[in-house]
């Protein structure tokens, strides 16, 4: 069975909405799009981590909004070819509750009973399924325990408002830290795997 792996940029206060630019996601009047871009947070550690992701076989599992953003940029990108080339070549599964015309090469629609279809997709032979961004899709995956690994990139900023990675309705769970790095600019890149139900107790008991 292949894994579903998410990679998410979040602020210190947990916001994941529109990290890359003002036009990514203005829903609910979000005024801070591009909150990772105001300071140059990217360094050799971040580049090496993203390069490692791009160097392995993968397919993409994307929500509708993230797919639209990616499809408008990567097919004609002339920079960042280490990302553009694998993104353009690989299979892209797009989760949507409505029919869509998908023009980006190798794109396939997942609609209807999306949870069952994603479960079936996981059971098939193939490379791991990577989820980038895709906030609504991530909430669905979390609610149904479909995520096998989470890469959380925590940037040293607070946003104060916006959609959060762990939103209302997140299942109470324990996670295990399997790897972590800190960039020279203060971005914490932490990799987690599920470790079962949340266990509670009393400190010192």
C-alpha positions as CSV (number, residue, x, y, z in Angstrom):
1,X,0.0,0.0,0.0
2,X,1.4,3.4,-0.9
3,X,1.4,6.3,1.5
4,X,-0.3,9.7,1.6
5,X,2.3,12.3,2.6
6,X,1.4,16.0,3.2
7,X,3.7,18.9,3.1
8,X,2.4,22.1,4.5
9,X,3.7,25.6,5.2
10,X,2.3,27.0,8.5
11,X,2.8,30.1,10.6
12,X,3.6,29.8,14.3
13,X,-0.1,30.2,15.0
14,X,-1.0,27.4,12.6
15,X,-2.3,29.3,9.6
16,X,-1.7,27.6,6.2
17,X,-3.8,29.8,4.0
18,X,-2.1,31.4,1.0
19,X,1.5,31.2,2.0
20,X,2.9,32.0,-1.5
21,X,1.1,35.1,-2.7
22,X,-1.8,37.5,-2.3
23,X,-4.0,35.9,-5.0
24,X,-3.6,32.3,-3.9
25,X,-6.7,32.3,-1.6
26,X,-8.6,35.4,-0.7
27,X,-11.6,33.4,0.7
28,X,-13.2,34.9,3.8
29,X,-11.4,38.2,3.0
30,X,-8.0,36.8,4.0
31,X,-5.6,39.9,3.8
32,X,-2.2,38.3,4.3
33,X,-1.6,36.1,1.3
34,X,2.1,35.7,0.7
35,X,3.1,35.6,4.3
36,X,6.1,33.4,3.6
37,X,7.4,35.7,0.8
38,X,7.9,39.0,2.7
39,X,11.2,37.7,4.1
40,X,13.6,35.4,2.2
41,X,13.2,32.3,4.3
42,X,14.7,30.0,1.7
43,X,18.2,28.7,2.4
44,X,20.3,25.6,1.5
45,X,18.6,23.5,4.2
46,X,15.1,24.3,2.7
47,X,16.3,23.8,-0.8
48,X,17.9,20.4,0.0
49,X,14.7,19.2,1.8
50,X,12.5,20.2,-1.2
51,X,15.1,18.7,-3.6
52,X,14.9,15.4,-1.7
53,X,11.1,15.4,-2.1
54,X,11.3,16.0,-5.8
55,X,14.0,13.4,-6.4
56,X,11.9,10.5,-5.4
57,X,9.0,8.9,-7.4
58,X,5.7,10.4,-6.4
59,X,2.2,11.3,-7.7
60,X,0.3,14.3,-6.6
61,X,-3.0,14.4,-4.7
62,X,-4.4,17.9,-4.8
63,X,-7.4,19.9,-3.8
64,X,-9.2,22.0,-6.5
65,X,-7.8,25.3,-5.4
66,X,-4.2,24.2,-5.2
67,X,-4.5,22.4,-8.5
68,X,-5.7,25.5,-10.2
69,X,-2.8,27.5,-8.7
70,X,-0.3,24.9,-9.8
71,X,-1.8,24.3,-13.3
72,X,-1.6,28.1,-14.0
73,X,2.1,28.2,-13.2
74,X,4.1,25.0,-13.5
75,X,3.3,23.9,-17.1
76,X,5.0,27.1,-18.5
77,X,7.5,27.6,-15.6
78,X,11.0,28.5,-16.8
79,X,12.5,28.7,-13.4
80,X,12.5,26.1,-10.6
81,X,12.8,23.3,-13.1
82,X,13.7,20.8,-10.3
83,X,10.1,21.2,-9.3
84,X,8.5,22.0,-12.6
85,X,9.8,18.9,-14.4
86,X,8.5,16.2,-12.0
87,X,5.3,18.1,-11.3
88,X,4.5,18.3,-15.0
89,X,5.4,14.7,-15.7
90,X,3.7,12.9,-12.9
91,X,0.1,11.8,-12.4
92,X,-2.0,14.5,-10.7
93,X,-5.2,13.4,-8.9
94,X,-7.6,16.3,-8.3
95,X,-10.2,16.0,-5.6
96,X,-13.4,18.0,-6.3
97,X,-17.1,17.8,-5.5
98,X,-18.0,19.0,-9.0
99,X,-17.0,17.9,-12.5
100,X,-14.0,19.8,-13.9
101,X,-12.1,20.0,-17.2
102,X,-8.5,19.3,-16.3
103,X,-6.1,20.6,-18.9
104,X,-2.8,20.0,-17.1
105,X,-1.1,16.9,-18.6
106,X,-1.7,13.7,-16.7
107,X,-4.5,15.0,-14.5
108,X,-7.3,12.8,-13.2
109,X,-10.4,13.8,-11.4
110,X,-11.6,12.2,-8.1
111,X,-15.2,13.1,-7.3
112,X,-18.3,11.5,-5.8
113,X,-17.5,9.4,-2.8
114,X,-14.0,10.9,-2.5
115,X,-13.1,9.1,0.7
116,X,-13.7,5.7,-0.8
117,X,-11.9,6.6,-4.0
118,X,-8.9,7.9,-2.1
119,X,-8.8,4.7,0.0
120,X,-8.9,2.7,-3.2
121,X,-6.1,4.8,-4.6
122,X,-4.0,4.2,-1.6
123,X,-4.5,0.4,-2.0
124,X,-3.1,0.4,-5.6
125,X,0.5,-0.2,-6.5
126,X,2.4,3.0,-7.3
127,X,4.5,5.7,-5.8
128,X,3.5,7.6,-2.7
129,X,0.9,10.3,-3.1
130,X,2.1,13.8,-2.1
131,X,-0.3,16.5,-1.0
132,X,0.9,20.1,-1.2
133,X,-1.2,22.8,0.4
134,X,-4.8,21.7,-0.3
135,X,-6.3,22.8,3.0
136,X,-9.8,21.4,2.6
137,X,-8.5,18.1,1.3
138,X,-6.1,17.8,4.2
139,X,-9.1,18.3,6.6
140,X,-10.8,15.4,4.9
141,X,-7.7,13.2,5.1
142,X,-7.2,14.0,8.8
143,X,-10.8,13.3,9.6
144,X,-10.6,9.8,8.1
145,X,-7.0,8.9,9.3
146,X,-5.8,8.7,5.7
147,X,-2.4,10.5,6.2
148,X,0.7,8.4,6.7
149,X,3.3,11.1,7.1
150,X,3.1,14.9,7.6
151,X,5.9,17.4,6.7
152,X,5.1,20.6,8.6
153,X,7.2,23.6,7.7
154,X,6.7,26.1,10.6
155,X,7.7,29.7,9.7
156,X,8.6,32.2,12.4
157,X,5.7,34.5,11.8
158,X,2.2,34.9,13.2
159,X,-0.7,35.7,10.9
160,X,-3.6,35.9,13.4
161,X,-6.4,34.9,11.1
162,X,-6.9,32.4,8.3
163,X,-7.4,28.7,7.6
164,X,-5.4,26.5,9.9
165,X,-3.8,23.1,9.3
166,X,-5.4,21.6,12.4
167,X,-8.8,23.1,12.2
168,X,-12.0,22.5,14.2
169,X,-12.9,18.8,13.8
170,X,-9.4,17.5,13.8
171,X,-9.3,14.0,15.4
172,X,-7.5,13.7,18.8
173,X,-4.4,11.8,17.9
174,X,-0.8,11.3,19.0
175,X,2.0,11.9,16.4
176,X,5.6,10.6,16.5
177,X,8.4,13.0,15.3
178,X,10.6,11.0,12.9
179,X,12.8,13.8,11.6
180,X,13.4,17.5,12.2
181,X,15.6,20.2,10.8
182,X,15.9,24.0,11.4
183,X,16.9,26.3,8.6
184,X,19.3,29.2,9.1
185,X,16.3,31.5,8.8
186,X,14.3,29.8,11.6
187,X,12.0,27.6,9.7
188,X,11.4,24.3,11.5
189,X,10.8,21.4,9.2
190,X,9.3,18.5,11.2
191,X,8.2,15.1,9.9
192,X,5.5,13.3,11.8
193,X,3.8,9.9,11.6
194,X,0.6,8.7,13.3
195,X,1.2,7.1,16.7
196,X,-2.4,6.2,17.7
197,X,-5.1,7.6,19.8
198,X,-4.5,10.6,22.1
199,X,-3.7,9.4,25.6
200,X,-4.4,11.7,28.6
201,X,-3.3,11.6,32.2
202,X,-2.2,13.7,35.1
203,X,1.3,15.2,35.3
204,X,3.2,13.8,38.4
205,X,0.6,11.2,39.2
